[in-house]
């Protein structure tokens, strides 16, 4: 899948994909690979103890999106990312059912996962949005969640892991240390360095 060009506006790609399909749709999906991988990573960590590759779940999400794009009626990036999150939640629900050997579909699990994925996305935005933002500013910063995920994805693995565990999974430093097999002191220092690198990556925000 090709990377999107820097000047490709999401709304333009959505219109182009609806009109002509590939390769515009491939460029459109590529824009959200890091974003969806991060959201999948959080749920895999919470529910499956990290025993599955989030990238595989994102590929399944992209396949489902490709299969059902004809029924997508939105035209904006927030609408498209919301649609992708719904698909990801469905893929996660099916994966959790298979993992635990449950055959019957569980609508409650799907709703729970959809809410959890949306919440994780909101937490991403919260890393960038200043308190008291106006509705228009908040809408603009919803788009920045994708950019934040891209920046987080470019960090070294240990930096990314400590930030995800601390901020998105909400673990305490001792719990993060236990998960990463490190001392609490080393985790706290790793977190400080990771946050500094992340702030540089997003231009001093967060």
BALODREN-244030 format. One record per residue (C-alpha): residue in three letters; x, y, z; residue number from 1. Coordinates in steps of 0.1 Angstrom, whole numbers. Example, Ala and Ser with C-alpha at 12.3 -4.5 7.8 and 13.67 -1.06 7.14 Angstrom:
BALODREN-244030
+---------+-------+-------+-------+-----+
: residuo :    c1 :    c2 :    c3 : num :
+---------+-------+-------+-------+-----+
:     ala :   123 :   -45 :    78 :   1 :
:     ser :   137 :   -11 :    71 :   2 :
+---------+-------+-------+-------+-----+
//
This chain:
BALODREN-244030
+---------+-------+-------+-------+-----+
: residuo :    c1 :    c2 :    c3 : num :
+---------+-------+-------+-------+-----+
:     unk :     0 :     0 :     0 :   1 :
:     unk :    15 :    33 :   -11 :   2 :
:     unk :    20 :    62 :    14 :   3 :
:     unk :    -2 :    92 :     9 :   4 :
:     unk :    14 :   123 :    -6 :   5 :
:     unk :    18 :   151 :    20 :   6 :
:     unk :    -5 :   174 :     1 :   7 :
:     unk :   -33 :   148 :    -3 :   8 :
:     unk :   -63 :   162 :    16 :   9 :
:     unk :   -84 :   134 :    32 :  10 :
:     unk :  -116 :   148 :    18 :  11 :
:     unk :  -101 :   149 :   -17 :  12 :
:     unk :   -90 :   113 :   -13 :  13 :
:     unk :  -124 :   103 :    -1 :  14 :
:     unk :  -141 :   119 :   -32 :  15 :
:     unk :  -115 :   104 :   -55 :  16 :
:     unk :  -118 :    70 :   -40 :  17 :
:     unk :  -156 :    71 :   -44 :  18 :
:     unk :  -152 :    81 :   -80 :  19 :
:     unk :  -124 :    59 :   -92 :  20 :
:     unk :  -116 :    34 :   -64 :  21 :
:     unk :   -79 :    24 :   -63 :  22 :
:     unk :   -53 :    37 :   -60 :  23 :
:     unk :   -69 :    67 :   -42 :  24 :
:     unk :   -85 :    43 :   -16 :  25 :
:     unk :   -51 :    27 :    -9 :  26 :
:     unk :   -36 :    61 :    -3 :  27 :
:     unk :   -65 :    70 :    19 :  28 :
:     unk :   -62 :    39 :    41 :  29 :
:     unk :   -24 :    43 :    43 :  30 :
:     unk :   -30 :    77 :    60 :  31 :
:     unk :   -46 :    59 :    90 :  32 :
:     unk :   -23 :    28 :    94 :  33 :
:     unk :    -4 :    41 :   124 :  34 :
:     unk :   -36 :    55 :   140 :  35 :
:     unk :   -55 :    22 :   138 :  36 :
:     unk :   -24 :     2 :   148 :  37 :
:     unk :   -21 :    22 :   180 :  38 :
:     unk :   -58 :    18 :   188 :  39 :
:     unk :   -56 :   -19 :   182 :  40 :
:     unk :   -24 :   -22 :   202 :  41 :
:     unk :   -42 :    -7 :   233 :  42 :
:     unk :   -71 :   -32 :   231 :  43 :
:     unk :   -48 :   -61 :   225 :  44 :
:     unk :   -28 :   -51 :   255 :  45 :
:     unk :   -58 :   -48 :   277 :  46 :
:     unk :   -77 :   -79 :   266 :  47 :
:     unk :   -52 :  -103 :   251 :  48 :
:     unk :   -21 :   -95 :   271 :  49 :
:     unk :    -3 :   -84 :   238 :  50 :
:     unk :    -4 :  -120 :   224 :  51 :
:     unk :   -16 :  -108 :   189 :  52 :
:     unk :     0 :   -85 :   164 :  53 :
:     unk :   -20 :   -53 :   161 :  54 :
:     unk :    -8 :   -49 :   125 :  55 :
:     unk :   -27 :   -81 :   115 :  56 :
:     unk :   -59 :   -66 :   130 :  57 :
:     unk :   -54 :   -34 :   110 :  58 :
:     unk :   -49 :   -54 :    78 :  59 :
:     unk :   -82 :   -72 :    85 :  60 :
:     unk :   -98 :   -38 :    91 :  61 :
:     unk :   -85 :   -25 :    58 :  62 :
:     unk :   -99 :   -56 :    40 :  63 :
:     unk :  -133 :   -50 :    56 :  64 :
:     unk :  -132 :   -13 :    47 :  65 :
:     unk :  -123 :   -21 :    11 :  66 :
:     unk :  -151 :   -46 :    10 :  67 :
:     unk :  -178 :   -22 :    23 :  68 :
:     unk :  -166 :    12 :    11 :  69 :
:     unk :  -195 :    14 :   -13 :  70 :
:     unk :  -219 :    18 :    17 :  71 :
:     unk :  -198 :    46 :    33 :  72 :
:     unk :  -219 :    78 :    30 :  73 :
:     unk :  -196 :   103 :    47 :  74 :
:     unk :  -174 :   129 :    31 :  75 :
:     unk :  -151 :   142 :    59 :  76 :
:     unk :  -121 :   129 :    77 :  77 :
:     unk :  -139 :   127 :   111 :  78 :
:     unk :  -167 :   107 :    95 :  79 :
:     unk :  -142 :    84 :    78 :  80 :
:     unk :  -121 :    78 :   109 :  81 :
:     unk :  -153 :    71 :   129 :  82 :
:     unk :  -163 :    45 :   103 :  83 :
:     unk :  -128 :    29 :   104 :  84 :
:     unk :  -130 :    27 :   142 :  85 :
:     unk :  -164 :     9 :   140 :  86 :
:     unk :  -149 :   -17 :   116 :  87 :
:     unk :  -118 :   -21 :   139 :  88 :
:     unk :  -141 :   -27 :   168 :  89 :
:     unk :  -159 :   -54 :   149 :  90 :
:     unk :  -126 :   -71 :   139 :  91 :
:     unk :  -115 :   -69 :   175 :  92 :
:     unk :  -147 :   -85 :   187 :  93 :
:     unk :  -144 :  -114 :   163 :  94 :
:     unk :  -108 :  -118 :   173 :  95 :
:     unk :  -116 :  -119 :   210 :  96 :
:     unk :  -143 :  -144 :   204 :  97 :
:     unk :  -120 :  -167 :   185 :  98 :
:     unk :   -92 :  -163 :   211 :  99 :
:     unk :  -115 :  -174 :   239 : 100 :
:     unk :  -133 :  -200 :   219 : 101 :
:     unk :  -167 :  -183 :   219 : 102 :
:     unk :  -187 :  -190 :   187 : 103 :
:     unk :  -218 :  -169 :   193 : 104 :
:     unk :  -217 :  -133 :   182 : 105 :
:     unk :  -219 :  -109 :   212 : 106 :
:     unk :  -234 :   -75 :   204 : 107 :
:     unk :  -226 :   -63 :   239 : 108 :
:     unk :  -189 :   -70 :   234 : 109 :
:     unk :  -190 :   -52 :   201 : 110 :
:     unk :  -206 :   -22 :   217 : 111 :
:     unk :  -181 :   -23 :   245 : 112 :
:     unk :  -151 :   -25 :   221 : 113 :
:     unk :  -165 :     3 :   200 : 114 :
:     unk :  -168 :    26 :   231 : 115 :
:     unk :  -133 :    16 :   242 : 116 :
:     unk :  -117 :    23 :   208 : 117 :
:     unk :  -135 :    57 :   206 : 118 :
:     unk :  -123 :    65 :   242 : 119 :
:     unk :   -87 :    56 :   232 : 120 :
:     unk :   -90 :    79 :   202 : 121 :
:     unk :  -103 :   107 :   225 : 122 :
:     unk :   -74 :   102 :   248 : 123 :
:     unk :   -50 :   107 :   219 : 124 :
:     unk :   -67 :   140 :   212 : 125 :
:     unk :   -64 :   149 :   248 : 126 :
:     unk :   -26 :   147 :   245 : 127 :
:     unk :   -28 :   177 :   221 : 128 :
:     unk :   -59 :   197 :   230 : 129 :
:     unk :   -57 :   225 :   255 : 130 :
:     unk :   -83 :   226 :   282 : 131 :
:     unk :  -112 :   249 :   273 : 132 :
:     unk :  -109 :   245 :   236 : 133 :
:     unk :  -138 :   258 :   215 : 134 :
:     unk :  -159 :   234 :   196 : 135 :
:     unk :  -142 :   244 :   163 : 136 :
:     unk :  -108 :   240 :   179 : 137 :
:     unk :  -118 :   206 :   193 : 138 :
:     unk :  -130 :   195 :   159 : 139 :
:     unk :   -97 :   205 :   144 : 140 :
:     unk :   -77 :   187 :   170 : 141 :
:     unk :   -97 :   155 :   164 : 142 :
:     unk :   -78 :   154 :   131 : 143 :
:     unk :   -46 :   158 :   151 : 144 :
:     unk :   -51 :   124 :   168 : 145 :
:     unk :   -40 :   108 :   135 : 146 :
:     unk :    -8 :   130 :   134 : 147 :
:     unk :    -2 :   122 :   171 : 148 :
:     unk :    -4 :    85 :   164 : 149 :
:     unk :    20 :    89 :   135 : 150 :
:     unk :    45 :   107 :   157 : 151 :
:     unk :    42 :    81 :   184 : 152 :
:     unk :    47 :    53 :   158 : 153 :
:     unk :    81 :    69 :   149 : 154 :
:     unk :    94 :    67 :   184 : 155 :
:     unk :   118 :    39 :   195 : 156 :
:     unk :    99 :     9 :   207 : 157 :
:     unk :   106 :    13 :   244 : 158 :
:     unk :    96 :    50 :   243 : 159 :
:     unk :    63 :    42 :   225 : 160 :
:     unk :    56 :    13 :   249 : 161 :
:     unk :    60 :    32 :   281 : 162 :
:     unk :    38 :    61 :   268 : 163 :
:     unk :    11 :    37 :   256 : 164 :
:     unk :    10 :    17 :   288 : 165 :
:     unk :    11 :    48 :   310 : 166 :
:     unk :   -13 :    71 :   291 : 167 :
:     unk :   -36 :    50 :   270 : 168 :
:     unk :   -38 :    18 :   291 : 169 :
:     unk :   -37 :    39 :   323 : 170 :
:     unk :   -12 :    18 :   342 : 171 :
:     unk :     7 :    30 :   372 : 172 :
:     unk :    45 :    32 :   369 : 173 :
:     unk :    50 :     0 :   390 : 174 :
:     unk :    25 :   -18 :   367 : 175 :
:     unk :    43 :    -5 :   337 : 176 :
:     unk :    76 :   -16 :   352 : 177 :
:     unk :    62 :   -51 :   357 : 178 :
:     unk :    48 :   -53 :   322 : 179 :
:     unk :    81 :   -42 :   307 : 180 :
:     unk :   104 :   -62 :   330 : 181 :
:     unk :   122 :   -31 :   342 : 182 :
:     unk :   126 :   -13 :   375 : 183 :
:     unk :   103 :    16 :   384 : 184 :
:     unk :   131 :    40 :   383 : 185 :
:     unk :   142 :    30 :   348 : 186 :
:     unk :   106 :    32 :   336 : 187 :
:     unk :   102 :    67 :   350 : 188 :
:     unk :   133 :    79 :   333 : 189 :
:     unk :   123 :    61 :   300 : 190 :
:     unk :    89 :    79 :   302 : 191 :
:     unk :   105 :   113 :   307 : 192 :
:     unk :   128 :   108 :   277 : 193 :
:     unk :    99 :    94 :   256 : 194 :
:     unk :    76 :   123 :   264 : 195 :
:     unk :   104 :   148 :   255 : 196 :
:     unk :   109 :   131 :   222 : 197 :
:     unk :    71 :   130 :   215 : 198 :
:     unk :    68 :   167 :   223 : 199 :
:     unk :    96 :   174 :   198 : 200 :
:     unk :    78 :   153 :   172 : 201 :
:     unk :    45 :   171 :   175 : 202 :
:     unk :    61 :   206 :   176 : 203 :
:     unk :    61 :   211 :   213 : 204 :
:     unk :    24 :   203 :   218 : 205 :
:     unk :     9 :   178 :   243 : 206 :
+---------+-------+-------+-------+-----+
//
